[in-house]
Amino acid sequence: MGRINKKKKETPEISTASLPDIIFILLFFFMVVTVMRKNDLLLKVDTPKATELSKIKYKEATAYVFIGEPTDKNRDVYGTKPRIQLNDAIRPKSAVQPYIKEIYGLVPDGLKGQFIVSLRVDKDVTMGIVTDVKQELRKADALKINYSTKVKAVE
């Protein structure tokens, strides 16, 4: 009787020649699909111009509050009086304090001392609503306030 020799079959090596192509296709896909998050403005905010400006160093330790009149497409819902926008929603002034505390809770521990509230206020808004917001910020113990402006050309 003959003996049957069973040899182990070796699996062929996987070709890695197309691997860089696949990686670049995935990278390109994620770059195209990823959306950088910005607030959708529901208000008209045309900030005033100023000459003495400084940039905010730690944007991750910043809360943004927008104050202005609703845009033309939102006037039917919100009217024409100046409003307060927190994130992507128009809120009453009583919502400012909980919003600031929520944002402060999300700030990394090392940057809590650098926490700033940036007010982006329309140049035509009266100071009444701005004062109301500042009072709410005091209640939330947010004492560092920044007013966002545009650069004014020095003449």
PEWO-V351182 format. One record per residue. RES is the residue in three letters. SS is DSSP state (@ for helix, = for strand, . for the rest). Layout:
{{RES/SS} {RES/SS}}
This chain:
{{MET/.} {GLY/.} {ARG/.} {ILE/.} {ASN/.} {LYS/.} {LYS/.} {LYS/.} {LYS/.} {GLU/.} {THR/.} {PRO/.} {GLU/.} {ILE/.} {SER/.} {THR/.} {ALA/.} {SER/.} {LEU/@} {PRO/@} {ASP/@} {ILE/@} {ILE/@} {PHE/@} {ILE/@} {LEU/@} {LEU/@} {PHE/@} {PHE/@} {PHE/@} {MET/@} {VAL/@} {VAL/@} {THR/.} {VAL/.} {MET/.} {ARG/.} {LYS/.} {ASN/.} {ASP/.} {LEU/.} {LEU/.} {LEU/=} {LYS/=} {VAL/.} {ASP/.} {THR/.} {PRO/.} {LYS/=} {ALA/=} {THR/.} {GLU/.} {LEU/.} {SER/.} {LYS/.} {ILE/.} {LYS/.} {TYR/.} {LYS/@} {GLU/@} {ALA/@} {THR/=} {ALA/=} {TYR/=} {VAL/=} {PHE/=} {ILE/=} {GLY/=} {GLU/=} {PRO/=} {THR/.} {ASP/@} {LYS/@} {ASN/@} {ARG/@} {ASP/@} {VAL/@} {TYR/@} {GLY/.} {THR/.} {LYS/.} {PRO/=} {ARG/=} {ILE/=} {GLN/=} {LEU/=} {ASN/.} {ASP/.} {ALA/=} {ILE/=} {ARG/=} {PRO/.} {LYS/.} {SER/.} {ALA/@} {VAL/@} {GLN/@} {PRO/@} {TYR/@} {ILE/@} {LYS/@} {GLU/@} {ILE/@} {TYR/@} {GLY/@} {LEU/@} {VAL/.} {PRO/.} {ASP/@} {GLY/@} {LEU/@} {LYS/@} {GLY/@} {GLN/@} {PHE/.} {ILE/=} {VAL/=} {SER/=} {LEU/=} {ARG/=} {VAL/=} {ASP/.} {LYS/.} {ASP/.} {VAL/.} {THR/.} {MET/@} {GLY/@} {ILE/@} {VAL/@} {THR/@} {ASP/@} {VAL/@} {LYS/@} {GLN/@} {GLU/@} {LEU/@} {ARG/@} {LYS/@} {ALA/.} {ASP/.} {ALA/.} {LEU/.} {LYS/.} {ILE/=} {ASN/=} {TYR/=} {SER/.} {THR/.} {LYS/=} {VAL/=} {LYS/.} {ALA/.} {VAL/.} {GLU/.}}
